[in-house]
Amino acid sequence: MATDEMFGHEEPIFIISVAARMLGVRTQTLRYYERLGLIEPDRTQGNQRIFSRSDIERVQRIRSLMEELGVNLAGVEVVLKLLARLQTAEDEIQALKDQNQRLKERIS
């Protein structure tokens, strides 16, 4: 069975050294991003950092903003917060649309 089938997207499965190798960064870089609050990897009972596919994608997004767009880490933090707020707003809009549709169906 493939890893994708065994674990969910949010399931922490990569230890920090593997995550760093996958991303082409040093483990210190991941620790630094964590100290800044840009990422929040899970921890094992032994306090070892473990990363999910979602965490990996977030670091890729951070690296892309920095390398391709020239955004510094402070700017990355702002962009990520704005993206999270935008996603929340889009989710709320969709929920309201769904609720509106249900109400229309009840009326008719």
N, C-alpha and C positions, 0 to 999 in steps of 0.2 A: 504494500500500500504506500502510495506517495505521501510525502510530508504534508502537502497541501490538503490531502484528504483526512489525515490524522489529526491535524491541529487547526483551530480557527485562526482567523487573521489577528485577533487580539491575544492569542495564547502565547505567553512568554516561553520561548524555546531556545534562544541563542544566548550563550554566555558572552560576556563582553569581548573576549578575544576573537570569537567567531564573528560577532557583529562588526567589530572593527575591521577584520579581514574582508568581510563582505562589502563594506563601505569604502575600503581603501583609505582608512584613517587610523590614527594611533588610538590606543585605549585611553590615553590621557585626554584626547579630544572629546571622546564621549563623556568622560568624567567631567570635563570642563562645561560641556553643554548641559549636563545635569545640574552642576552647581549654579549655572545661570538660570535654571528653570525652563530651559528649552525642551528638554526631554525628561520623562519620568519613568525609567525602566522599573520593572518589578524587582523584588528581591527574594532570594531563597531564604530558608530558615537560617542558613549560615551567613546571611547578609550579602550574598554574591548577586551582582546585577545580572538580570536576564531580560532579553529583548524579544519583542514580538515582531511579526512582519510589519505591523503598523508603526512600531518604533523605528524600524529600519527605513520605512518610507518617509517618516517625518525627518530623519536625519538627511536622507537624500534631498528632500525639499529644502532643508536648511542649507545644505552644500550648494544646491542649484541657485538659490537666491544669492548666495555669497559669490560664487564663481562665475555664474553666467550674467547676473544683473549687477554685481558689484555692491550688493547691500552689506553693510557691516552687521555685527551681531545685535546691536541695539535696534537697528532697522528690521532685522529678521524677527526679533521679538514682537515688534509692532505689527509687522505683516501677519505673523502667525495668529496674534490675538484678533486682528481684524478678520482674518479668514474664519476663525472660530465663531466670531459674532455673526458673520455673514451666513455661515452654515446654520446657526441657531435660528436666525431670522427666516431663512428659507424653510427650515423644518416647521416653524410656527405658521408660516404662510400656507404650507401644504396641509397642515392639520386644520387650519381654518377653512380652507377650500373643501376638504373632506367633510367637515362638519356642516358647511353650507350646503353641500350636495345632499347629505343625509336629510337635512331640514326641508330642502326642496322636495325630496322624494316623499317625505311624510305629509307635506301639505297637499301634494297632488294625488 
